[in-house]
Amino acid sequence: MIVNTVETPSRLTAHDRCDRCGARAYVRAAFAHGDLLFCAHHARQYRPNLDQIALSIDDFTASLTEPSAN
Ligand SMILES: [Zn+2]
């Protein structure tokens, strides 16, 4: 079966947590075996490697600059 996927990445929510430290995730890196989530801190730390090994990277760190309702 062929399913046409929409190229709009689903946004990360407060339920998505960094796989390294458990903080809220802002970056999703897609791999053949699944996705890894990273907070802004760890995304910066791993980004050079992610750019080389990840199939695709969804970066939502720009949303960090949006005013928070909290
Ligand atoms: Zn982290």
N, CA, C, O and the ligand as a Tripos MOL2 file, in Angstrom:
@<TRIPOS>MOLECULE
protein
  281   279    71     0     0
PROTEIN
NO_CHARGES

@<TRIPOS>ATOM
      1 N           0.8500   -1.1960    0.0000 N.3       1 MET1
      2 CA          0.0000    0.0000    0.0000 C.3       1 MET1
      3 C           0.8860    1.2460    0.0000 C.2       1 MET1
      4 O           1.8650    1.3290    0.7410 O.2       1 MET1
      5 N           0.5300    2.1910   -0.8270 N.am      2 ILE2
      6 CA          1.2940    3.4460   -0.8640 C.3       2 ILE2
      7 C           0.4830    4.5440   -0.1860 C.2       2 ILE2
      8 O          -0.6640    4.8070   -0.5470 O.2       2 ILE2
      9 N           1.0900    5.1610    0.7770 N.am      3 VAL3
     10 CA          0.4410    6.2640    1.4820 C.3       3 VAL3
     11 C           1.2180    7.5410    1.2160 C.2       3 VAL3
     12 O           2.4210    7.6210    1.4620 O.2       3 VAL3
     13 N           0.5240    8.5120    0.7220 N.am      4 ASN4
     14 CA          1.1660    9.8000    0.4900 C.3       4 ASN4
     15 C           1.2570   10.5660    1.8040 C.2       4 ASN4
     16 O           0.2410   10.9510    2.3830 O.2       4 ASN4
     17 N           2.4730   10.7790    2.2630 N.am      5 THR5
     18 CA          2.6510   11.4860    3.5210 C.3       5 THR5
     19 C           2.8040   12.9720    3.2690 C.2       5 THR5
     20 O           3.4630   13.3920    2.3180 O.2       5 THR5
     21 N           2.2010   13.7430    4.1140 N.am      6 VAL6
     22 CA          2.3150   15.1930    4.0120 C.3       6 VAL6
     23 C           3.6610   15.6050    4.6100 C.2       6 VAL6
     24 O           4.0610   15.1320    5.6730 O.2       6 VAL6
     25 N           4.3350   16.4860    3.9050 N.am      7 GLU7
     26 CA          5.6900   16.8540    4.3330 C.3       7 GLU7
     27 C           5.7060   17.9060    5.4330 C.2       7 GLU7
     28 O           6.6800   18.6440    5.5810 O.2       7 GLU7
     29 N           4.6440   17.9710    6.1880 N.am      8 THR8
     30 CA          4.6260   18.8880    7.3220 C.3       8 THR8
     31 C           4.9210   18.1160    8.5960 C.2       8 THR8
     32 O           4.1200   17.2740    9.0020 O.2       8 THR8
     33 N           6.0400   18.3810    9.2300 N.am      9 PRO9
     34 CA          6.3790   17.6360   10.4460 C.3       9 PRO9
     35 C           5.4330   17.9820   11.5750 C.2       9 PRO9
     36 O           5.0610   19.1420   11.7540 O.2       9 PRO9
     37 N           5.0460   16.9730   12.3330 N.am     10 SER10
     38 CA          4.2130   17.2400   13.4840 C.3      10 SER10
     39 C           5.0460   17.9330   14.5480 C.2      10 SER10
     40 O           6.1870   17.5570   14.8140 O.2      10 SER10
     41 N           4.4610   18.9340   15.1400 N.am     11 ARG11
     42 CA          5.1980   19.7010   16.1370 C.3      11 ARG11
     43 C           5.3860   18.8750   17.4050 C.2      11 ARG11
     44 O           4.5790   18.0020   17.7240 O.2      11 ARG11
     45 N           6.4560   19.1680   18.1110 N.am     12 LEU12
     46 CA          6.6980   18.5030   19.3800 C.3      12 LEU12
     47 C           5.8490   19.1640   20.4500 C.2      12 LEU12
     48 O           5.5650   20.3600   20.3900 O.2      12 LEU12
     49 N           5.4490   18.3680   21.4270 N.am     13 THR13
     50 CA          4.6210   18.9010   22.5040 C.3      13 THR13
     51 C           5.3670   18.7900   23.8300 C.2      13 THR13
     52 O           6.4880   18.2850   23.8870 O.2      13 THR13
     53 N           4.7440   19.2590   24.8690 N.am     14 ALA14
     54 CA          5.3500   19.1930   26.2030 C.3      14 ALA14
     55 C           5.5400   17.7510   26.6550 C.2      14 ALA14
     56 O           6.2940   17.4780   27.5880 O.2      14 ALA14
     57 N           4.8460   16.8270   25.9820 N.am     15 HIS15
     58 CA          4.9880   15.4160   26.3350 C.3      15 HIS15
     59 C           6.2190   14.7840   25.7010 C.2      15 HIS15
     60 O           6.6370   13.6920   26.0850 O.2      15 HIS15
     61 N           6.7990   15.4850   24.7200 N.am     16 ASP16
     62 CA          8.0030   14.9680   24.0700 C.3      16 ASP16
     63 C           9.2250   15.3980   24.8720 C.2      16 ASP16
     64 O           9.4380   16.5850   25.1190 O.2      16 ASP16
     65 N          10.0210   14.4120   25.2740 N.am     17 ARG17
     66 CA         11.1340   14.6750   26.1810 C.3      17 ARG17
     67 C          12.4630   14.2860   25.5680 C.2      17 ARG17
     68 O          12.5450   13.3360   24.7900 O.2      17 ARG17
     69 N          13.4970   15.0200   25.9180 N.am     18 CYS18
     70 CA         14.8410   14.7350   25.4590 C.3      18 CYS18
     71 C          15.2440   13.3190   25.8750 C.2      18 CYS18
     72 O          15.0500   12.9210   27.0240 O.2      18 CYS18
     73 N          15.8050   12.5660   24.9320 N.am     19 ASP19
     74 CA         16.2180   11.2020   25.2310 C.3      19 ASP19
     75 C          17.4820   11.1540   26.0850 C.2      19 ASP19
     76 O          17.8720   10.0880   26.5610 O.2      19 ASP19
     77 N          18.1090   12.2850   26.2740 N.am     20 ARG20
     78 CA         19.3410   12.3160   27.0610 C.3      20 ARG20
     79 C          19.1040   12.7870   28.4930 C.2      20 ARG20
     80 O          19.6750   12.2270   29.4280 O.2      20 ARG20
     81 N          18.2780   13.7990   28.6710 N.am     21 CYS21
     82 CA         18.1550   14.3820   30.0140 C.3      21 CYS21
     83 C          16.7110   14.5070   30.4900 C.2      21 CYS21
     84 O          16.4800   14.8160   31.6600 O.2      21 CYS21
     85 N          15.7360   14.2750   29.6170 N.am     22 GLY22
     86 CA         14.3520   14.3210   30.0510 C.3      22 GLY22
     87 C          13.7320   15.7040   30.0210 C.2      22 GLY22
     88 O          12.5660   15.8690   30.3770 O.2      22 GLY22
     89 N          14.5050   16.7080   29.5960 N.am     23 ALA23
     90 CA         13.9300   18.0400   29.4410 C.3      23 ALA23
     91 C          13.0000   18.0510   28.2290 C.2      23 ALA23
     92 O          12.9980   17.1150   27.4300 O.2      23 ALA23
     93 N          12.2170   19.1100   28.1010 N.am     24 ARG24
     94 CA         11.3160   19.1940   26.9610 C.3      24 ARG24
     95 C          12.1110   19.1840   25.6600 C.2      24 ARG24
     96 O          13.1110   19.8890   25.5220 O.2      24 ARG24
     97 N          11.6480   18.3660   24.7010 N.am     25 ALA25
     98 CA         12.3650   18.2150   23.4340 C.3      25 ALA25
     99 C          11.9510   19.2930   22.4440 C.2      25 ALA25
    100 O          10.7720   19.6320   22.3370 O.2      25 ALA25
    101 N          12.9290   19.8290   21.7240 N.am     26 TYR26
    102 CA         12.6640   20.8180   20.6810 C.3      26 TYR26
    103 C          13.2140   20.3910   19.3300 C.2      26 TYR26
    104 O          12.9930   21.0660   18.3250 O.2      26 TYR26
    105 N          13.9370   19.2650   19.3040 N.am     27 VAL27
    106 CA         14.5010   18.7800   18.0520 C.3      27 VAL27
    107 C          14.2300   17.2840   17.9400 C.2      27 VAL27
    108 O          14.4360   16.5320   18.8930 O.2      27 VAL27
    109 N          13.7600   16.8570   16.7540 N.am     28 ARG28
    110 CA         13.5230   15.4480   16.5040 C.3      28 ARG28
    111 C          14.4140   15.0120   15.3480 C.2      28 ARG28
    112 O          14.3710   15.5820   14.2580 O.2      28 ARG28
    113 N          15.2140   13.9980   15.6060 N.am     29 ALA29
    114 CA         16.0740   13.4450   14.5670 C.3      29 ALA29
    115 C          15.5340   12.0750   14.1720 C.2      29 ALA29
    116 O          15.3530   11.2020   15.0200 O.2      29 ALA29
    117 N          15.2820   11.8960   12.8940 N.am     30 ALA30
    118 CA         14.7190   10.6390   12.4020 C.3      30 ALA30
    119 C          15.8330    9.7010   11.9450 C.2      30 ALA30
    120 O          16.7300   10.0890   11.1970 O.2      30 ALA30
    121 N          15.7520    8.4550   12.4140 N.am     31 PHE31
    122 CA         16.6920    7.4220   12.0020 C.3      31 PHE31
    123 C          15.9050    6.2620   11.4300 C.2      31 PHE31
    124 O          14.6900    6.1770   11.6050 O.2      31 PHE31
    125 N          16.6070    5.3610   10.7390 N.am     32 ALA32
    126 CA         15.9390    4.2220   10.1180 C.3      32 ALA32
    127 C          15.2030    3.3840   11.1520 C.2      32 ALA32
    128 O          14.1740    2.7820   10.8450 O.2      32 ALA32
    129 N          15.7240    3.3390   12.3770 N.am     33 HIS33
    130 CA         15.1300    2.4930   13.4060 C.3      33 HIS33
    131 C          14.1920    3.2630   14.3180 C.2      33 HIS33
    132 O          13.6180    2.6800   15.2380 O.2      33 HIS33
    133 N          14.0200    4.5640   14.0840 N.am     34 GLY34
    134 CA         13.1240    5.3380   14.9290 C.3      34 GLY34
    135 C          13.6290    6.7500   15.1230 C.2      34 GLY34
    136 O          14.6490    7.1500   14.5620 O.2      34 GLY34
    137 N          12.8950    7.4960   15.9280 N.am     35 ASP35
    138 CA         13.2560    8.8860   16.1520 C.3      35 ASP35
    139 C          13.9560    9.0620   17.4980 C.2      35 ASP35
    140 O          13.7200    8.3150   18.4470 O.2      35 ASP35
    141 N          14.8180   10.0650   17.5510 N.am     36 LEU36
    142 CA         15.3950   10.4880   18.8170 C.3      36 LEU36
    143 C          14.9980   11.9380   19.0450 C.2      36 LEU36
    144 O          14.9470   12.7390   18.1120 O.2      36 LEU36
    145 N          14.7170   12.2600   20.3090 N.am     37 LEU37
    146 CA         14.3270   13.6190   20.6590 C.3      37 LEU37
    147 C          15.4220   14.2640   21.4950 C.2      37 LEU37
    148 O          16.0780   13.6050   22.3020 O.2      37 LEU37
    149 N          15.6050   15.5520   21.2910 N.am     38 PHE38
    150 CA         16.6350   16.2670   22.0380 C.3      38 PHE38
    151 C          16.0960   17.6080   22.5120 C.2      38 PHE38
    152 O          15.3270   18.2630   21.8090 O.2      38 PHE38
    153 N          16.5020   18.0060   23.7020 N.am     39 CYS39
    154 CA         16.2280   19.3580   24.1580 C.3      39 CYS39
    155 C          17.1450   20.3140   23.3960 C.2      39 CYS39
    156 O          18.0200   19.8730   22.6500 O.2      39 CYS39
    157 N          16.9500   21.6080   23.5780 N.am     40 ALA40
    158 CA         17.7520   22.5850   22.8460 C.3      40 ALA40
    159 C          19.2370   22.4200   23.1790 C.2      40 ALA40
    160 O          20.1000   22.5370   22.3090 O.2      40 ALA40
    161 N          19.5160   22.1440   24.4590 N.am     41 HIS41
    162 CA         20.9120   21.9980   24.8870 C.3      41 HIS41
    163 C          21.5780   20.8200   24.1900 C.2      41 HIS41
    164 O          22.6490   20.9690   23.6020 O.2      41 HIS41
    165 N          20.9520   19.6570   24.2530 N.am     42 HIS42
    166 CA         21.5630   18.4820   23.6580 C.3      42 HIS42
    167 C          21.4890   18.5110   22.1340 C.2      42 HIS42
    168 O          22.3370   17.9170   21.4680 O.2      42 HIS42
    169 N          20.5070   19.1800   21.5800 N.am     43 ALA43
    170 CA         20.4630   19.3270   20.1250 C.3      43 ALA43
    171 C          21.6900   20.0870   19.6400 C.2      43 ALA43
    172 O          22.3060   19.7250   18.6380 O.2      43 ALA43
    173 N          22.0360   21.1500   20.3710 N.am     44 ARG44
    174 CA         23.2420   21.8980   20.0140 C.3      44 ARG44
    175 C          24.4750   21.0200   20.1430 C.2      44 ARG44
    176 O          25.3750   21.0580   19.3040 O.2      44 ARG44
    177 N          24.4990   20.2330   21.2030 N.am     45 GLN45
    178 CA         25.6720   19.4070   21.4700 C.3      45 GLN45
    179 C          25.8600   18.3250   20.4040 C.2      45 GLN45
    180 O          26.9810   18.0380   19.9850 O.2      45 GLN45
    181 N          24.7390   17.7260   19.9720 N.am     46 TYR46
    182 CA         24.8310   16.5870   19.0580 C.3      46 TYR46
    183 C          24.6120   16.9700   17.5990 C.2      46 TYR46
    184 O          24.7640   16.1280   16.7130 O.2      46 TYR46
    185 N          24.2590   18.2150   17.3360 N.am     47 ARG47
    186 CA         23.8740   18.6170   15.9860 C.3      47 ARG47
    187 C          24.9200   18.2630   14.9230 C.2      47 ARG47
    188 O          24.5460   17.7620   13.8630 O.2      47 ARG47
    189 N          26.2070   18.5020   15.1630 N.am     48 PRO48
    190 CA         27.2010   18.1480   14.1260 C.3      48 PRO48
    191 C          27.1390   16.6660   13.7590 C.2      48 PRO48
    192 O          27.2870   16.3130   12.5890 O.2      48 PRO48
    193 N          26.9240   15.8070   14.7370 N.am     49 ASN49
    194 CA         26.8060   14.3810   14.4510 C.3      49 ASN49
    195 C          25.4660   14.0590   13.8080 C.2      49 ASN49
    196 O          25.3910   13.2540   12.8800 O.2      49 ASN49
    197 N          24.4040   14.6940   14.3080 N.am     50 LEU50
    198 CA         23.0700   14.4310   13.7750 C.3      50 LEU50
    199 C          22.9900   14.7740   12.2970 C.2      50 LEU50
    200 O          22.3740   14.0540   11.5110 O.2      50 LEU50
    201 N          23.6190   15.8810   11.9290 N.am     51 ASP51
    202 CA         23.5820   16.2970   10.5270 C.3      51 ASP51
    203 C          24.1840   15.2280    9.6190 C.2      51 ASP51
    204 O          23.8310   15.1270    8.4440 O.2      51 ASP51
    205 N          25.0910   14.4390   10.1740 N.am     52 GLN52
    206 CA         25.7550   13.4240    9.3560 C.3      52 GLN52
    207 C          25.0210   12.0870    9.3540 C.2      52 GLN52
    208 O          25.0480   11.3660    8.3560 O.2      52 GLN52
    209 N          24.3640   11.7520   10.4680 N.am     53 ILE53
    210 CA         23.8360   10.3920   10.5860 C.3      53 ILE53
    211 C          22.3150   10.3200   10.5430 C.2      53 ILE53
    212 O          21.7620    9.2570   10.2560 O.2      53 ILE53
    213 N          21.6230   11.4270   10.8210 N.am     54 ALA54
    214 CA         20.1700   11.3810   10.8530 C.3      54 ALA54
    215 C          19.5950   11.4450    9.4430 C.2      54 ALA54
    216 O          20.1600   12.0880    8.5580 O.2      54 ALA54
    217 N          18.4610   10.7660    9.2460 N.am     55 LEU55
    218 CA         17.7920   10.8160    7.9480 C.3      55 LEU55
    219 C          17.1940   12.1920    7.7240 C.2      55 LEU55
    220 O          17.2470   12.7380    6.6220 O.2      55 LEU55
    221 N          16.6220   12.7460    8.7890 N.am     56 SER56
    222 CA         16.0760   14.0940    8.7220 C.3      56 SER56
    223 C          16.0290   14.6670   10.1260 C.2      56 SER56
    224 O          16.0100   13.9320   11.1130 O.2      56 SER56
    225 N          16.0120   15.9720   10.2000 N.am     57 ILE57
    226 CA         15.9980   16.6420   11.4950 C.3      57 ILE57
    227 C          14.9080   17.7040   11.4870 C.2      57 ILE57
    228 O          14.8690   18.5710   10.6140 O.2      57 ILE57
    229 N          14.0220   17.6200   12.4780 N.am     58 ASP58
    230 CA         13.0040   18.6610   12.6510 C.3      58 ASP58
    231 C          13.4350   19.5330   13.8190 C.2      58 ASP58
    232 O          13.5290   19.0640   14.9530 O.2      58 ASP58
    233 N          13.6930   20.7900   13.5380 N.am     59 ASP59
    234 CA         14.2200   21.6950   14.5540 C.3      59 ASP59
    235 C          13.1510   22.7140   14.9430 C.2      59 ASP59
    236 O          12.7450   23.5470   14.1340 O.2      59 ASP59
    237 N          12.7100   22.6340   16.1750 N.am     60 PHE60
    238 CA         11.6740   23.5640   16.6570 C.3      60 PHE60
    239 C          12.2340   24.5200   17.7030 C.2      60 PHE60
    240 O          11.4800   25.1350   18.4570 O.2      60 PHE60
    241 N          13.5530   24.6440   17.7450 N.am     61 THR61
    242 CA         14.1430   25.5160   18.7630 C.3      61 THR61
    243 C          13.7390   26.9710   18.5620 C.2      61 THR61
    244 O          13.8170   27.7720   19.4940 O.2      61 THR61
    245 N          13.3030   27.3230   17.3380 N.am     62 ALA62
    246 CA         12.8640   28.6950   17.0840 C.3      62 ALA62
    247 C          11.6810   29.0530   17.9710 C.2      62 ALA62
    248 O          11.4770   30.2170   18.3150 O.2      62 ALA62
    249 N          10.8920   28.0250   18.3420 N.am     63 SER63
    250 CA          9.7130   28.2890   19.1710 C.3      63 SER63
    251 C          10.1230   28.7160   20.5800 C.2      63 SER63
    252 O           9.3060   29.2360   21.3400 O.2      63 SER63
    253 N          11.3910   28.4940   20.9220 N.am     64 LEU64
    254 CA         11.8690   28.9240   22.2330 C.3      64 LEU64
    255 C          11.8180   30.4310   22.3830 C.2      64 LEU64
    256 O          11.7440   30.9500   23.4970 O.2      64 LEU64
    257 N          11.8590   31.1340   21.2600 N.am     65 THR65
    258 CA         11.8680   32.5930   21.3160 C.3      65 THR65
    259 C          10.4670   33.1630   21.4170 C.2      65 THR65
    260 O          10.2980   34.3610   21.6470 O.2      65 THR65
    261 N           9.4450   32.3050   21.2450 N.am     66 GLU66
    262 CA          8.0820   32.7860   21.3580 C.3      66 GLU66
    263 C           7.7580   33.0700   22.8180 C.2      66 GLU66
    264 O           8.2120   32.3540   23.7110 O.2      66 GLU66
    265 N           6.9680   34.1220   23.0610 N.am     67 PRO67
    266 CA          6.5990   34.4160   24.4500 C.3      67 PRO67
    267 C           5.8270   33.2630   25.0650 C.2      67 PRO67
    268 O           4.9590   32.6670   24.4280 O.2      67 PRO67
    269 N           6.1540   32.9630   26.3010 N.am     68 SER68
    270 CA          5.5210   31.8450   26.9830 C.3      68 SER68
    271 C           4.2700   32.3000   27.7270 C.2      68 SER68
    272 O           4.2350   33.3940   28.2900 O.2      68 SER68
    273 N           3.2570   31.4600   27.7240 N.am     69 ALA69
    274 CA          2.0190   31.7520   28.4350 C.3      69 ALA69
    275 C           2.1950   31.5000   29.9220 C.2      69 ALA69
    276 O           1.3340   31.8640   30.7230 O.2      69 ALA69
    277 N           3.3020   30.8820   30.2950 N.am     70 ASN70
    278 CA          3.5410   30.6010   31.7110 C.3      70 ASN70
    279 C           3.9970   31.8560   32.4170 C.2      70 ASN70
    280 O           4.2510   31.8290   33.6210 O.2      70 ASN70
    281 ZN         18.6950   17.0960   26.9060 Zn       71 ZN71
@<TRIPOS>BOND
     1     1     2 1
     2     2     3 1
     3     3     4 2
     4     3     5 am
     5     5     6 1
     6     6     7 1
     7     7     8 2
     8     7     9 am
     9     9    10 1
    10    10    11 1
    11    11    12 2
    12    11    13 am
    13    13    14 1
    14    14    15 1
    15    15    16 2
    16    15    17 am
    17    17    18 1
    18    18    19 1
    19    19    20 2
    20    19    21 am
    21    21    22 1
    22    22    23 1
    23    23    24 2
    24    23    25 am
    25    25    26 1
    26    26    27 1
    27    27    28 2
    28    27    29 am
    29    29    30 1
    30    30    31 1
    31    31    32 2
    32    31    33 am
    33    33    34 1
    34    34    35 1
    35    35    36 2
    36    35    37 am
    37    37    38 1
    38    38    39 1
    39    39    40 2
    40    39    41 am
    41    41    42 1
    42    42    43 1
    43    43    44 2
    44    43    45 am
    45    45    46 1
    46    46    47 1
    47    47    48 2
    48    47    49 am
    49    49    50 1
    50    50    51 1
    51    51    52 2
    52    51    53 am
    53    53    54 1
    54    54    55 1
    55    55    56 2
    56    55    57 am
    57    57    58 1
    58    58    59 1
    59    59    60 2
    60    59    61 am
    61    61    62 1
    62    62    63 1
    63    63    64 2
    64    63    65 am
    65    65    66 1
    66    66    67 1
    67    67    68 2
    68    67    69 am
    69    69    70 1
    70    70    71 1
    71    71    72 2
    72    71    73 am
    73    73    74 1
    74    74    75 1
    75    75    76 2
    76    75    77 am
    77    77    78 1
    78    78    79 1
    79    79    80 2
    80    79    81 am
    81    81    82 1
    82    82    83 1
    83    83    84 2
    84    83    85 am
    85    85    86 1
    86    86    87 1
    87    87    88 2
    88    87    89 am
    89    89    90 1
    90    90    91 1
    91    91    92 2
    92    91    93 am
    93    93    94 1
    94    94    95 1
    95    95    96 2
    96    95    97 am
    97    97    98 1
    98    98    99 1
    99    99   100 2
   100    99   101 am
   101   101   102 1
   102   102   103 1
   103   103   104 2
   104   103   105 am
   105   105   106 1
   106   106   107 1
   107   107   108 2
   108   107   109 am
   109   109   110 1
   110   110   111 1
   111   111   112 2
   112   111   113 am
   113   113   114 1
   114   114   115 1
   115   115   116 2
   116   115   117 am
   117   117   118 1
   118   118   119 1
   119   119   120 2
   120   119   121 am
   121   121   122 1
   122   122   123 1
   123   123   124 2
   124   123   125 am
   125   125   126 1
   126   126   127 1
   127   127   128 2
   128   127   129 am
   129   129   130 1
   130   130   131 1
   131   131   132 2
   132   131   133 am
   133   133   134 1
   134   134   135 1
   135   135   136 2
   136   135   137 am
   137   137   138 1
   138   138   139 1
   139   139   140 2
   140   139   141 am
   141   141   142 1
   142   142   143 1
   143   143   144 2
   144   143   145 am
   145   145   146 1
   146   146   147 1
   147   147   148 2
   148   147   149 am
   149   149   150 1
   150   150   151 1
   151   151   152 2
   152   151   153 am
   153   153   154 1
   154   154   155 1
   155   155   156 2
   156   155   157 am
   157   157   158 1
   158   158   159 1
   159   159   160 2
   160   159   161 am
   161   161   162 1
   162   162   163 1
   163   163   164 2
   164   163   165 am
   165   165   166 1
   166   166   167 1
   167   167   168 2
   168   167   169 am
   169   169   170 1
   170   170   171 1
   171   171   172 2
   172   171   173 am
   173   173   174 1
   174   174   175 1
   175   175   176 2
   176   175   177 am
   177   177   178 1
   178   178   179 1
   179   179   180 2
   180   179   181 am
   181   181   182 1
   182   182   183 1
   183   183   184 2
   184   183   185 am
   185   185   186 1
   186   186   187 1
   187   187   188 2
   188   187   189 am
   189   189   190 1
   190   190   191 1
   191   191   192 2
   192   191   193 am
   193   193   194 1
   194   194   195 1
   195   195   196 2
   196   195   197 am
   197   197   198 1
   198   198   199 1
   199   199   200 2
   200   199   201 am
   201   201   202 1
   202   202   203 1
   203   203   204 2
   204   203   205 am
   205   205   206 1
   206   206   207 1
   207   207   208 2
   208   207   209 am
   209   209   210 1
   210   210   211 1
   211   211   212 2
   212   211   213 am
   213   213   214 1
   214   214   215 1
   215   215   216 2
   216   215   217 am
   217   217   218 1
   218   218   219 1
   219   219   220 2
   220   219   221 am
   221   221   222 1
   222   222   223 1
   223   223   224 2
   224   223   225 am
   225   225   226 1
   226   226   227 1
   227   227   228 2
   228   227   229 am
   229   229   230 1
   230   230   231 1
   231   231   232 2
   232   231   233 am
   233   233   234 1
   234   234   235 1
   235   235   236 2
   236   235   237 am
   237   237   238 1
   238   238   239 1
   239   239   240 2
   240   239   241 am
   241   241   242 1
   242   242   243 1
   243   243   244 2
   244   243   245 am
   245   245   246 1
   246   246   247 1
   247   247   248 2
   248   247   249 am
   249   249   250 1
   250   250   251 1
   251   251   252 2
   252   251   253 am
   253   253   254 1
   254   254   255 1
   255   255   256 2
   256   255   257 am
   257   257   258 1
   258   258   259 1
   259   259   260 2
   260   259   261 am
   261   261   262 1
   262   262   263 1
   263   263   264 2
   264   263   265 am
   265   265   266 1
   266   266   267 1
   267   267   268 2
   268   267   269 am
   269   269   270 1
   270   270   271 1
   271   271   272 2
   272   271   273 am
   273   273   274 1
   274   274   275 1
   275   275   276 2
   276   275   277 am
   277   277   278 1
   278   278   279 1
   279   279   280 2
@<TRIPOS>SUBSTRUCTURE
     1 MET1         2 RESIDUE 1 A MET
     2 ILE2         6 RESIDUE 1 A ILE
     3 VAL3        10 RESIDUE 1 A VAL
     4 ASN4        14 RESIDUE 1 A ASN
     5 THR5        18 RESIDUE 1 A THR
     6 VAL6        22 RESIDUE 1 A VAL
     7 GLU7        26 RESIDUE 1 A GLU
     8 THR8        30 RESIDUE 1 A THR
     9 PRO9        34 RESIDUE 1 A PRO
    10 SER10       38 RESIDUE 1 A SER
    11 ARG11       42 RESIDUE 1 A ARG
    12 LEU12       46 RESIDUE 1 A LEU
    13 THR13       50 RESIDUE 1 A THR
    14 ALA14       54 RESIDUE 1 A ALA
    15 HIS15       58 RESIDUE 1 A HIS
    16 ASP16       62 RESIDUE 1 A ASP
    17 ARG17       66 RESIDUE 1 A ARG
    18 CYS18       70 RESIDUE 1 A CYS
    19 ASP19       74 RESIDUE 1 A ASP
    20 ARG20       78 RESIDUE 1 A ARG
    21 CYS21       82 RESIDUE 1 A CYS
    22 GLY22       86 RESIDUE 1 A GLY
    23 ALA23       90 RESIDUE 1 A ALA
    24 ARG24       94 RESIDUE 1 A ARG
    25 ALA25       98 RESIDUE 1 A ALA
    26 TYR26      102 RESIDUE 1 A TYR
    27 VAL27      106 RESIDUE 1 A VAL
    28 ARG28      110 RESIDUE 1 A ARG
    29 ALA29      114 RESIDUE 1 A ALA
    30 ALA30      118 RESIDUE 1 A ALA
    31 PHE31      122 RESIDUE 1 A PHE
    32 ALA32      126 RESIDUE 1 A ALA
    33 HIS33      130 RESIDUE 1 A HIS
    34 GLY34      134 RESIDUE 1 A GLY
    35 ASP35      138 RESIDUE 1 A ASP
    36 LEU36      142 RESIDUE 1 A LEU
    37 LEU37      146 RESIDUE 1 A LEU
    38 PHE38      150 RESIDUE 1 A PHE
    39 CYS39      154 RESIDUE 1 A CYS
    40 ALA40      158 RESIDUE 1 A ALA
    41 HIS41      162 RESIDUE 1 A HIS
    42 HIS42      166 RESIDUE 1 A HIS
    43 ALA43      170 RESIDUE 1 A ALA
    44 ARG44      174 RESIDUE 1 A ARG
    45 GLN45      178 RESIDUE 1 A GLN
    46 TYR46      182 RESIDUE 1 A TYR
    47 ARG47      186 RESIDUE 1 A ARG
    48 PRO48      190 RESIDUE 1 A PRO
    49 ASN49      194 RESIDUE 1 A ASN
    50 LEU50      198 RESIDUE 1 A LEU
    51 ASP51      202 RESIDUE 1 A ASP
    52 GLN52      206 RESIDUE 1 A GLN
    53 ILE53      210 RESIDUE 1 A ILE
    54 ALA54      214 RESIDUE 1 A ALA
    55 LEU55      218 RESIDUE 1 A LEU
    56 SER56      222 RESIDUE 1 A SER
    57 ILE57      226 RESIDUE 1 A ILE
    58 ASP58      230 RESIDUE 1 A ASP
    59 ASP59      234 RESIDUE 1 A ASP
    60 PHE60      238 RESIDUE 1 A PHE
    61 THR61      242 RESIDUE 1 A THR
    62 ALA62      246 RESIDUE 1 A ALA
    63 SER63      250 RESIDUE 1 A SER
    64 LEU64      254 RESIDUE 1 A LEU
    65 THR65      258 RESIDUE 1 A THR
    66 GLU66      262 RESIDUE 1 A GLU
    67 PRO67      266 RESIDUE 1 A PRO
    68 SER68      270 RESIDUE 1 A SER
    69 ALA69      274 RESIDUE 1 A ALA
    70 ASN70      278 RESIDUE 1 A ASN
    71 ZN71       281 GROUP 0 **** ****
